[in-house]
């Protein structure tokens, strides 16, 4: 063996040891670097957190804020409340359960559902701040992402300039078509009234949804789908509308549940949700395709100016058109149909109110053959009180929310007695329920949960004076995003109510429904609040 080989053999262990020492040194250096980085990161996080806490404390002190009451729960991340909430949705008693939470916790409280802090309130001054005086401090939050699979980008999901543009177009549409819309309401009401049999139980709710479907499609497309007057030879049209109605209802149920989960909205979805969204989209796409056809464009002369016509001046993108039309469809169809359903449930349940309203209609119009117009409808004070009371107990949108775009305050709800302001951090959601606020006894008296239209009559002595109720009564929202179609909705509801009461002298609610107190019935809460059992009545011809 040569000396070179021998030397190499002797030096190998030494080289290995040196490499090992180097590796250990590198490992310690790397560990030290990682430790330093981690420590620095933790220190930075602690600093940012402390600075944030200091700023929050300073903000609260500056504005005289205090913490609100807290919703109590037993399980981590309030999972027990999440499970209970979905259980109540399944039992059709979610609003009743939510009302009990406010009753036990207070009119403004905080909760940490799935870790995120949010605020719930039914205080009129807080809602006024959110919707009006401090409007710019709030946005729609996760609404766009939550609603997007069904509604896409439309007036309900848009903000800032896109929302303003959509709103301006819709306002102009209502202004231009006021006369034509009233004619459509007249025409379809007559078809509707003649669908009601004499002395037989019938569910009016599907008829009301068909009616508002027809008037809304007229507003959207310039012509009605005429689902109510479809004959047996047009059975396909009825089936098509019925399929659309069910397909439109199912995704709304999902949207309501998605909305309850806040940032975790994406957990609610699935095949049924996607399939029904597709059915709705296909229905609207077919109507748009027809509107874009050459034949439709050639026959445009003499037809009313529709929302689709206004949209097509700006774009021919079918996705954009569909999104806008669906948003208005939701507003025009479901809200008024629900209002009519609750109106006739309550009238059938309260025969004295029914008879008093019939007397006013008779003294104003006389015979059944005389149609009401907008002027005669305005003269009927008691009709106005009835519709006001219906919308108090069953407002179109029972629950809503906004998300803070900046750290701001609500004027009340903080402190042990709930009278101090409270801080809302940037990114936090504030939910409010008009449905529950409308039942507050301090606003509406001890009989706040009862149906009593006379409470709105200033000539009747009441426990509370409602002439200055302000933001304590919000059937159509308020502030810059107030419902543009409220006048149209009240006109529709008033006209239909008058025509049905002109034709029928008696209305009996189904015995199964008659025994259930107002507000205790099973409810389908989606983006609106509907009756689970519908409006099953037996009408007797006058």
Beta strands, then each sheet from edge to edge (+ up, - down):
strand 1: 69-70
strand 2: 108-113
strand 3: 116-121
strand 4: 138-139
strand 5: 201-203
strand 6: 399-404
strand 7: 408-414
strand 8: 420-424
strand 9: 429-433
strand 10: 504-509
strand 11: 523-525
strand 12: 529-531
strand 13: 536-541
sheet 1: 1+ 2+ 3- 9- 6+ 4-
sheet 2: 5+ 13- 10+
sheet 3: 7+ 8-
sheet 4: 11+ 12-
end
